Amino acid sequence: TAKRKGRLYLDVGRNGRAQTSISPYSVRPRAGAPVAMPLEWSELDDPELRPDGWNIATVRDRLADRGDPWEHLSRHGRSLGTRAHDLQRLLDDVRG
């Protein structure tokens, strides 16, 4: 939406059946070994877009043709800083 101003919201708390997220370029445990492919926004309007559109045999061709839209993603990385310590404390509390 317009409120996101170019940002993407990924709901990582989705943990019900068929409500999972998967990292880009991961091979899915399905027939044909489809690969989770990062897309450009313009590709979402393609009526032929399918979740099994790329597989381990076709991923290299796609990257050669279109490039990797996540190539420079690491430029936007941020340190967890003190949040890493907070997360560890939370995990320790949950584990007892």
A tleap script that builds the chain and sets N, CA, C and O, in Angstrom:
source leaprc.protein.ff14SB
mol = sequence {
  NTHR ALA LYS ARG LYS GLY ARG LEU TYR LEU
  ASP VAL GLY ARG ASN GLY ARG ALA GLN THR
  SER ILE SER PRO TYR SER VAL ARG PRO ARG
  ALA GLY ALA PRO VAL ALA MET PRO LEU GLU
  TRP SER GLU LEU ASP ASP PRO GLU LEU ARG
  PRO ASP GLY TRP ASN ILE ALA THR VAL ARG
  ASP ARG LEU ALA ASP ARG GLY ASP PRO TRP
  GLU HIE LEU SER ARG HIE GLY ARG SER LEU
  GLY THR ARG ALA HIE ASP LEU GLN ARG LEU
  LEU ASP ASP VAL ARG CGLY
}
set mol.1.N position { 0.833 -1.188 0.000 }
set mol.1.CA position { 0.000 0.000 0.000 }
set mol.1.C position { 0.873 1.245 0.000 }
set mol.1.O position { 2.089 1.160 0.173 }
set mol.2.N position { 0.261 2.378 -0.191 }
set mol.2.CA position { 1.003 3.639 -0.235 }
set mol.2.C position { 1.689 3.936 1.087 }
set mol.2.O position { 2.730 4.592 1.109 }
set mol.3.N position { 1.118 3.462 2.192 }
set mol.3.CA position { 1.714 3.721 3.505 }
set mol.3.C position { 3.067 3.034 3.676 }
set mol.3.O position { 3.885 3.464 4.489 }
set mol.4.N position { 3.302 1.975 2.918 }
set mol.4.CA position { 4.566 1.243 3.054 }
set mol.4.C position { 5.721 1.977 2.383 }
set mol.4.O position { 6.879 1.741 2.728 }
set mol.5.N position { 5.436 2.840 1.452 }
set mol.5.CA position { 6.452 3.662 0.781 }
set mol.5.C position { 7.639 2.833 0.302 }
set mol.5.O position { 8.782 3.131 0.651 }
set mol.6.N position { 7.382 1.803 -0.490 }
set mol.6.CA position { 8.455 1.004 -1.059 }
set mol.6.C position { 8.966 -0.102 -0.171 }
set mol.6.O position { 9.878 -0.829 -0.564 }
set mol.7.N position { 8.412 -0.253 1.009 }
set mol.7.CA position { 8.852 -1.311 1.917 }
set mol.7.C position { 7.972 -2.539 1.758 }
set mol.7.O position { 6.836 -2.440 1.295 }
set mol.8.N position { 8.485 -3.670 2.133 }
set mol.8.CA position { 7.758 -4.923 2.055 }
set mol.8.C position { 7.551 -5.458 3.457 }
set mol.8.O position { 8.487 -5.499 4.255 }
set mol.9.N position { 6.339 -5.865 3.761 }
set mol.9.CA position { 6.038 -6.450 5.060 }
set mol.9.C position { 6.031 -7.963 4.920 }
set mol.9.O position { 5.295 -8.510 4.100 }
set mol.10.N position { 6.834 -8.628 5.703 }
set mol.10.CA position { 6.869 -10.080 5.729 }
set mol.10.C position { 6.420 -10.531 7.103 }
set mol.10.O position { 7.088 -10.267 8.103 }
set mol.11.N position { 5.300 -11.204 7.150 }
set mol.11.CA position { 4.730 -11.658 8.412 }
set mol.11.C position { 5.393 -12.973 8.809 }
set mol.11.O position { 4.943 -14.045 8.403 }
set mol.12.N position { 6.453 -12.896 9.595 }
set mol.12.CA position { 7.200 -14.095 9.971 }
set mol.12.C position { 6.515 -14.874 11.085 }
set mol.12.O position { 6.956 -15.969 11.433 }
set mol.13.N position { 5.451 -14.330 11.646 }
set mol.13.CA position { 4.718 -15.020 12.693 }
set mol.13.C position { 3.720 -16.032 12.153 }
set mol.13.O position { 3.043 -16.712 12.925 }
set mol.14.N position { 3.627 -16.134 10.855 }
set mol.14.CA position { 2.677 -17.073 10.250 }
set mol.14.C position { 3.207 -18.485 10.464 }
set mol.14.O position { 4.230 -18.867 9.896 }
set mol.15.N position { 2.519 -19.237 11.269 }
set mol.15.CA position { 3.020 -20.584 11.552 }
set mol.15.C position { 1.941 -21.646 11.467 }
set mol.15.O position { 2.129 -22.764 11.945 }
set mol.16.N position { 0.809 -21.305 10.862 }
set mol.16.CA position { -0.249 -22.297 10.670 }
set mol.16.C position { -0.014 -23.103 9.407 }
set mol.16.O position { 0.899 -22.807 8.636 }
set mol.17.N position { -0.819 -24.101 9.197 }
set mol.17.CA position { -0.713 -24.934 7.997 }
set mol.17.C position { -0.813 -24.062 6.747 }
set mol.17.O position { -1.704 -23.222 6.626 }
set mol.18.N position { 0.112 -24.278 5.833 }
set mol.18.CA position { 0.168 -23.557 4.557 }
set mol.18.C position { 0.383 -22.055 4.739 }
set mol.18.O position { 0.045 -21.275 3.849 }
set mol.19.N position { 0.930 -21.649 5.854 }
set mol.19.CA position { 1.192 -20.233 6.106 }
set mol.19.C position { 2.647 -20.034 6.516 }
set mol.19.O position { 2.936 -19.494 7.585 }
set mol.20.N position { 3.529 -20.464 5.679 }
set mol.20.CA position { 4.944 -20.340 5.997 }
set mol.20.C position { 5.626 -19.429 4.990 }
set mol.20.O position { 5.104 -19.184 3.902 }
set mol.21.N position { 6.767 -18.945 5.353 }
set mol.21.CA position { 7.585 -18.184 4.414 }
set mol.21.C position { 8.836 -19.012 4.135 }
set mol.21.O position { 9.216 -19.878 4.922 }
set mol.22.N position { 9.447 -18.735 3.033 }
set mol.22.CA position { 10.642 -19.476 2.648 }
set mol.22.C position { 11.641 -18.481 2.075 }
set mol.22.O position { 11.252 -17.505 1.434 }
set mol.23.N position { 12.897 -18.721 2.299 }
set mol.23.CA position { 13.902 -17.785 1.820 }
set mol.23.C position { 14.076 -17.916 0.303 }
set mol.23.O position { 13.839 -18.982 -0.266 }
set mol.24.N position { 14.489 -16.833 -0.337 }
set mol.24.CA position { 14.702 -16.865 -1.782 }
set mol.24.C position { 15.726 -17.922 -2.174 }
set mol.24.O position { 16.682 -18.190 -1.446 }
set mol.25.N position { 15.505 -18.502 -3.316 }
set mol.25.CA position { 16.382 -19.513 -3.918 }
set mol.25.C position { 16.344 -20.845 -3.188 }
set mol.25.O position { 17.169 -21.719 -3.456 }
set mol.26.N position { 15.407 -21.011 -2.276 }
set mol.26.CA position { 15.266 -22.302 -1.610 }
set mol.26.C position { 14.539 -23.274 -2.528 }
set mol.26.O position { 13.583 -22.912 -3.212 }
set mol.27.N position { 15.009 -24.504 -2.527 }
set mol.27.CA position { 14.342 -25.542 -3.295 }
set mol.27.C position { 13.172 -26.050 -2.458 }
set mol.27.O position { 13.334 -26.409 -1.292 }
set mol.28.N position { 11.995 -26.074 -3.072 }
set mol.28.CA position { 10.798 -26.510 -2.373 }
set mol.28.C position { 10.685 -28.025 -2.426 }
set mol.28.O position { 11.082 -28.631 -3.421 }
set mol.29.N position { 10.162 -28.644 -1.394 }
set mol.29.CA position { 10.046 -30.109 -1.368 }
set mol.29.C position { 8.807 -30.580 -2.147 }
set mol.29.O position { 7.862 -31.132 -1.583 }
set mol.30.N position { 8.850 -30.341 -3.444 }
set mol.30.CA position { 7.741 -30.717 -4.317 }
set mol.30.C position { 8.290 -31.352 -5.594 }
set mol.30.O position { 9.478 -31.240 -5.895 }
set mol.31.N position { 7.427 -32.006 -6.323 }
set mol.31.CA position { 7.825 -32.625 -7.594 }
set mol.31.C position { 8.419 -31.570 -8.526 }
set mol.31.O position { 7.893 -30.464 -8.648 }
set mol.32.N position { 9.497 -31.925 -9.165 }
set mol.32.CA position { 10.150 -31.005 -10.092 }
set mol.32.C position { 11.132 -30.058 -9.440 }
set mol.32.O position { 11.777 -29.270 -10.132 }
set mol.33.N position { 11.262 -30.116 -8.126 }
set mol.33.CA position { 12.189 -29.271 -7.354 }
set mol.33.C position { 12.060 -27.790 -7.704 }
set mol.33.O position { 13.035 -27.171 -8.131 }
set mol.34.N position { 10.852 -27.207 -7.526 }
set mol.34.CA position { 10.713 -25.775 -7.799 }
set mol.34.C position { 11.536 -24.950 -6.816 }
set mol.34.O position { 11.780 -25.362 -5.683 }
set mol.35.N position { 11.953 -23.784 -7.276 }
set mol.35.CA position { 12.798 -22.898 -6.489 }
set mol.35.C position { 12.031 -21.618 -6.177 }
set mol.35.O position { 11.387 -21.043 -7.056 }
set mol.36.N position { 12.101 -21.177 -4.933 }
set mol.36.CA position { 11.489 -19.908 -4.529 }
set mol.36.C position { 12.298 -18.777 -5.150 }
set mol.36.O position { 13.458 -18.570 -4.796 }
set mol.37.N position { 11.695 -18.059 -6.060 }
set mol.37.CA position { 12.409 -17.051 -6.832 }
set mol.37.C position { 11.980 -15.646 -6.439 }
set mol.37.O position { 10.785 -15.348 -6.441 }
set mol.38.N position { 12.926 -14.778 -6.103 }
set mol.38.CA position { 12.547 -13.380 -5.873 }
set mol.38.C position { 12.113 -12.768 -7.199 }
set mol.38.O position { 12.707 -13.034 -8.244 }
set mol.39.N position { 11.077 -11.951 -7.142 }
set mol.39.CA position { 10.510 -11.361 -8.348 }
set mol.39.C position { 10.613 -9.849 -8.310 }
set mol.39.O position { 10.806 -9.244 -7.255 }
set mol.40.N position { 10.483 -9.259 -9.474 }
set mol.40.CA position { 10.341 -7.817 -9.564 }
set mol.40.C position { 8.849 -7.518 -9.503 }
set mol.40.O position { 8.035 -8.350 -9.903 }
set mol.41.N position { 8.480 -6.333 -9.004 }
set mol.41.CA position { 7.071 -5.990 -8.858 }
set mol.41.C position { 6.316 -6.165 -10.170 }
set mol.41.O position { 5.182 -6.643 -10.176 }
set mol.42.N position { 6.937 -5.781 -11.271 }
set mol.42.CA position { 6.255 -5.848 -12.564 }
set mol.42.C position { 5.874 -7.271 -12.954 }
set mol.42.O position { 4.942 -7.464 -13.734 }
set mol.43.N position { 6.569 -8.256 -12.433 }
set mol.43.CA position { 6.291 -9.645 -12.782 }
set mol.43.C position { 5.012 -10.176 -12.132 }
set mol.43.O position { 4.456 -11.173 -12.591 }
set mol.44.N position { 4.552 -9.533 -11.092 }
set mol.44.CA position { 3.373 -10.023 -10.383 }
set mol.44.C position { 2.098 -9.932 -11.212 }
set mol.44.O position { 1.118 -10.614 -10.914 }
set mol.45.N position { 2.100 -9.108 -12.239 }
set mol.45.CA position { 0.926 -8.971 -13.105 }
set mol.45.C position { 0.878 -10.014 -14.215 }
set mol.45.O position { -0.100 -10.070 -14.960 }
set mol.46.N position { 1.896 -10.827 -14.339 }
set mol.46.CA position { 1.950 -11.837 -15.401 }
set mol.46.C position { 0.939 -12.946 -15.110 }
set mol.46.O position { 1.054 -13.624 -14.089 }
set mol.47.N position { -0.045 -13.143 -15.984 }
set mol.47.CA position { -1.052 -14.180 -15.730 }
set mol.47.C position { -0.487 -15.601 -15.797 }
set mol.47.O position { -1.129 -16.547 -15.340 }
set mol.48.N position { 0.694 -15.749 -16.356 }
set mol.48.CA position { 1.312 -17.075 -16.450 }
set mol.48.C position { 2.264 -17.364 -15.288 }
set mol.48.O position { 2.887 -18.425 -15.246 }
set mol.49.N position { 2.376 -16.434 -14.355 }
set mol.49.CA position { 3.233 -16.624 -13.182 }
set mol.49.C position { 2.712 -17.800 -12.367 }
set mol.49.O position { 1.527 -17.873 -12.041 }
set mol.50.N position { 3.626 -18.724 -12.041 }
set mol.50.CA position { 3.248 -19.928 -11.295 }
set mol.50.C position { 4.260 -20.165 -10.179 }
set mol.50.O position { 5.430 -19.811 -10.326 }
set mol.51.N position { 3.833 -20.756 -9.069 }
set mol.51.CA position { 4.767 -21.014 -7.978 }
set mol.51.C position { 5.834 -22.043 -8.334 }
set mol.51.O position { 6.865 -22.126 -7.668 }
set mol.52.N position { 5.590 -22.827 -9.382 }
set mol.52.CA position { 6.602 -23.801 -9.810 }
set mol.52.C position { 7.252 -23.380 -11.130 }
set mol.52.O position { 7.725 -24.218 -11.898 }
set mol.53.N position { 7.268 -22.080 -11.379 }
set mol.53.CA position { 7.782 -21.552 -12.641 }
set mol.53.C position { 9.279 -21.707 -12.834 }
set mol.53.O position { 9.757 -21.709 -13.969 }
set mol.54.N position { 10.017 -21.836 -11.762 }
set mol.54.CA position { 11.463 -22.038 -11.857 }
set mol.54.C position { 11.828 -23.243 -11.019 }
set mol.54.O position { 11.213 -23.511 -9.987 }
set mol.55.N position { 12.832 -23.962 -11.473 }
set mol.55.CA position { 13.296 -25.118 -10.718 }
set mol.55.C position { 14.817 -25.146 -10.768 }
set mol.55.O position { 15.442 -24.251 -11.337 }
set mol.56.N position { 15.408 -26.169 -10.174 }
set mol.56.CA position { 16.873 -26.189 -10.087 }
set mol.56.C position { 17.541 -26.258 -11.458 }
set mol.56.O position { 18.724 -25.946 -11.592 }
set mol.57.N position { 16.789 -26.663 -12.463 }
set mol.57.CA position { 17.363 -26.729 -13.815 }
set mol.57.C position { 17.260 -25.390 -14.547 }
set mol.57.O position { 18.006 -25.161 -15.499 }
set mol.58.N position { 16.351 -24.496 -14.126 }
set mol.58.CA position { 16.127 -23.255 -14.875 }
set mol.58.C position { 16.558 -21.991 -14.133 }
set mol.58.O position { 16.542 -20.904 -14.711 }
set mol.59.N position { 16.936 -22.115 -12.887 }
set mol.59.CA position { 17.301 -20.940 -12.096 }
set mol.59.C position { 18.493 -20.188 -12.697 }
set mol.59.O position { 18.473 -18.958 -12.741 }
set mol.60.N position { 19.494 -20.869 -13.146 }
set mol.60.CA position { 20.675 -20.184 -13.706 }
set mol.60.C position { 20.320 -19.394 -14.953 }
set mol.60.O position { 20.831 -18.293 -15.159 }
set mol.61.N position { 19.450 -19.948 -15.785 }
set mol.61.CA position { 19.031 -19.221 -16.988 }
set mol.61.C position { 18.312 -17.932 -16.620 }
set mol.61.O position { 18.535 -16.886 -17.230 }
set mol.62.N position { 17.456 -18.018 -15.624 }
set mol.62.CA position { 16.728 -16.821 -15.193 }
set mol.62.C position { 17.699 -15.750 -14.699 }
set mol.62.O position { 17.577 -14.581 -15.065 }
set mol.63.N position { 18.648 -16.145 -13.878 }
set mol.63.CA position { 19.605 -15.172 -13.350 }
set mol.63.C position { 20.463 -14.580 -14.462 }
set mol.63.O position { 20.814 -13.401 -14.424 }
set mol.64.N position { 20.797 -15.400 -15.445 }
set mol.64.CA position { 21.578 -14.902 -16.585 }
set mol.64.C position { 20.758 -13.903 -17.406 }
set mol.64.O position { 21.295 -12.911 -17.898 }
set mol.65.N position { 19.461 -14.166 -17.552 }
set mol.65.CA position { 18.590 -13.298 -18.348 }
set mol.65.C position { 18.203 -12.014 -17.637 }
set mol.65.O position { 18.247 -10.940 -18.238 }
set mol.66.N position { 17.824 -12.105 -16.366 }
set mol.66.CA position { 17.246 -10.953 -15.667 }
set mol.66.C position { 18.121 -10.405 -14.559 }
set mol.66.O position { 17.871 -9.307 -14.062 }
set mol.67.N position { 19.138 -11.143 -14.164 }
set mol.67.CA position { 19.942 -10.721 -13.027 }
set mol.67.C position { 19.258 -11.101 -11.721 }
set mol.67.O position { 18.156 -11.649 -11.718 }
set mol.68.N position { 19.911 -10.811 -10.642 }
set mol.68.CA position { 19.401 -11.143 -9.318 }
set mol.68.C position { 18.847 -9.884 -8.664 }
set mol.68.O position { 19.616 -8.984 -8.327 }
set mol.69.N position { 17.524 -9.797 -8.476 }
set mol.69.CA position { 16.976 -8.588 -7.861 }
set mol.69.C position { 17.440 -8.377 -6.421 }
set mol.69.O position { 17.281 -7.283 -5.881 }
set mol.70.N position { 17.999 -9.386 -5.804 }
set mol.70.CA position { 18.488 -9.271 -4.426 }
set mol.70.C position { 20.010 -9.101 -4.371 }
set mol.70.O position { 20.602 -9.176 -3.295 }
set mol.71.N position { 20.631 -8.877 -5.504 }
set mol.71.CA position { 22.093 -8.816 -5.563 }
set mol.71.C position { 22.702 -7.843 -4.562 }
set mol.71.O position { 23.717 -8.153 -3.938 }
set mol.72.N position { 22.105 -6.690 -4.405 }
set mol.72.CA position { 22.682 -5.659 -3.532 }
set mol.72.C position { 21.937 -5.526 -2.203 }
set mol.72.O position { 22.067 -4.516 -1.512 }
set mol.73.N position { 21.170 -6.532 -1.855 }
set mol.73.CA position { 20.376 -6.477 -0.630 }
set mol.73.C position { 21.245 -6.275 0.612 }
set mol.73.O position { 20.833 -5.604 1.558 }
set mol.74.N position { 22.427 -6.847 0.608 }
set mol.74.CA position { 23.277 -6.755 1.800 }
set mol.74.C position { 23.681 -5.315 2.113 }
set mol.74.O position { 24.088 -5.024 3.238 }
set mol.75.N position { 23.577 -4.417 1.144 }
set mol.75.CA position { 23.882 -3.003 1.416 }
set mol.75.C position { 22.936 -2.417 2.448 }
set mol.75.O position { 23.256 -1.427 3.106 }
set mol.76.N position { 21.777 -3.029 2.584 }
set mol.76.CA position { 20.755 -2.490 3.477 }
set mol.76.C position { 20.725 -3.198 4.827 }
set mol.76.O position { 19.839 -2.947 5.644 }
set mol.77.N position { 21.679 -4.072 5.059 }
set mol.77.CA position { 21.722 -4.813 6.310 }
set mol.77.C position { 21.977 -3.910 7.504 }
set mol.77.O position { 22.647 -2.883 7.392 }
set mol.78.N position { 21.447 -4.295 8.616 }
set mol.78.CA position { 21.640 -3.539 9.851 }
set mol.78.C position { 22.064 -4.499 10.950 }
set mol.78.O position { 21.651 -5.658 10.974 }
set mol.79.N position { 22.872 -4.015 11.835 }
set mol.79.CA position { 23.315 -4.809 12.962 }
set mol.79.C position { 22.168 -4.992 13.946 }
set mol.79.O position { 21.363 -4.083 14.152 }
set mol.80.N position { 22.101 -6.153 14.541 }
set mol.80.CA position { 21.108 -6.374 15.577 }
set mol.80.C position { 21.476 -5.643 16.863 }
set mol.80.O position { 20.609 -5.371 17.694 }
set mol.81.N position { 22.750 -5.327 17.029 }
set mol.81.CA position { 23.190 -4.580 18.205 }
set mol.81.C position { 22.685 -5.224 19.482 }
set mol.81.O position { 22.804 -6.435 19.670 }
set mol.82.N position { 22.119 -4.401 20.361 }
set mol.82.CA position { 21.627 -4.907 21.645 }
set mol.82.C position { 20.416 -5.812 21.473 }
set mol.82.O position { 20.088 -6.580 22.377 }
set mol.83.N position { 19.748 -5.733 20.332 }
set mol.83.CA position { 18.584 -6.593 20.120 }
set mol.83.C position { 18.966 -8.071 20.087 }
set mol.83.O position { 18.162 -8.927 20.457 }
set mol.84.N position { 20.163 -8.370 19.656 }
set mol.84.CA position { 20.626 -9.762 19.657 }
set mol.84.C position { 20.667 -10.285 21.091 }
set mol.84.O position { 20.268 -11.420 21.352 }
set mol.85.N position { 21.146 -9.468 22.010 }
set mol.85.CA position { 21.190 -9.857 23.417 }
set mol.85.C position { 19.775 -10.036 23.968 }
set mol.85.O position { 19.506 -10.993 24.694 }
set mol.86.N position { 18.871 -9.116 23.621 }
set mol.86.CA position { 17.474 -9.218 24.062 }
set mol.86.C position { 16.826 -10.490 23.527 }
set mol.86.O position { 16.097 -11.170 24.249 }
set mol.87.N position { 17.087 -10.808 22.280 }
set mol.87.CA position { 16.539 -12.019 21.679 }
set mol.87.C position { 17.077 -13.256 22.386 }
set mol.87.O position { 16.324 -14.194 22.647 }
set mol.88.N position { 18.351 -13.271 22.694 }
set mol.88.CA position { 18.930 -14.420 23.383 }
set mol.88.C position { 18.303 -14.599 24.761 }
set mol.88.O position { 18.014 -15.725 25.166 }
set mol.89.N position { 18.091 -13.504 25.483 }
set mol.89.CA position { 17.432 -13.588 26.793 }
set mol.89.C position { 16.025 -14.158 26.662 }
set mol.89.O position { 15.606 -14.980 27.477 }
set mol.90.N position { 15.298 -13.724 25.639 }
set mol.90.CA position { 13.951 -14.218 25.410 }
set mol.90.C position { 13.982 -15.713 25.117 }
set mol.90.O position { 13.168 -16.467 25.650 }
set mol.91.N position { 14.908 -16.140 24.281 }
set mol.91.CA position { 15.019 -17.575 23.977 }
set mol.91.C position { 15.388 -18.384 25.213 }
set mol.91.O position { 14.867 -19.479 25.427 }
set mol.92.N position { 16.282 -17.843 26.017 }
set mol.92.CA position { 16.670 -18.531 27.255 }
set mol.92.C position { 15.471 -18.678 28.193 }
set mol.92.O position { 15.300 -19.721 28.824 }
set mol.93.N position { 14.637 -17.628 28.287 }
set mol.93.CA position { 13.449 -17.681 29.136 }
set mol.93.C position { 12.455 -18.711 28.628 }
set mol.93.O position { 11.851 -19.440 29.415 }
set mol.94.N position { 12.288 -18.770 27.331 }
set mol.94.CA position { 11.325 -19.725 26.749 }
set mol.94.C position { 11.792 -21.168 26.960 }
set mol.94.O position { 10.993 -22.062 27.237 }
set mol.95.N position { 13.076 -21.366 26.827 }
set mol.95.CA position { 13.627 -22.722 26.983 }
set mol.95.C position { 13.693 -23.152 28.440 }
set mol.95.O position { 13.834 -24.339 28.734 }
set mol.96.N position { 13.592 -22.204 29.339 }
set mol.96.CA position { 13.567 -22.516 30.767 }
set mol.96.C position { 14.901 -22.625 31.303 }
set mol.96.O position { 15.068 -22.884 32.494 }
savepdb mol mol.pdb
quit
